[in-house]
Amino acid sequence: MPDTLDTAALIELARHAEAGDPGPCTCTKTPLEGWQSQPLSLDESLLREIGTLWPQDDPEPTFAEYLPNKIQYWSAEAPIAPRYFPYNRCGVWGCSVCGRLYLRYTEGGGYFVDRRIRALRLALIEDVPL
């Protein structure tokens, strides 16, 4: 089971990842700045799981979203609020080649399952209470 990460640990991971110069990598064939369905062009064998934002002590974290100022869920500028959906159900993954970090979760409902992915950006992480 992956390590559970709190907001401070997520910030530190993002800070460390952004401090380097990752350069070009095949993991960036498709821009992943905002949430999107995981593209077929992404070679999953490049990704390694670093940890999870799913709270250890909560088998069913909230589905409440944190979208201030009516920002859209899909926006590249939407905040990353670890206590809120979908972040509270995300794994944190890193590219083994360039070190870029991604958030991933599986959206499911009715008759579909959609694996979603978003690049982790330090500037967008917000430590807001529920």
Secondary structure, 3 states (H helix, E strand, C coil): CCCECCHHHHHHHHHHHHHCCCCCCHHHCCCCCCCEECCCCCCHHHEEEEEECCCCCCCCCCCCECCHHHCCCCCCCCCECCCCECHHHCEEEEECCCCCEEEEEEEEECCEEEEEEEECCHHHECCCCC
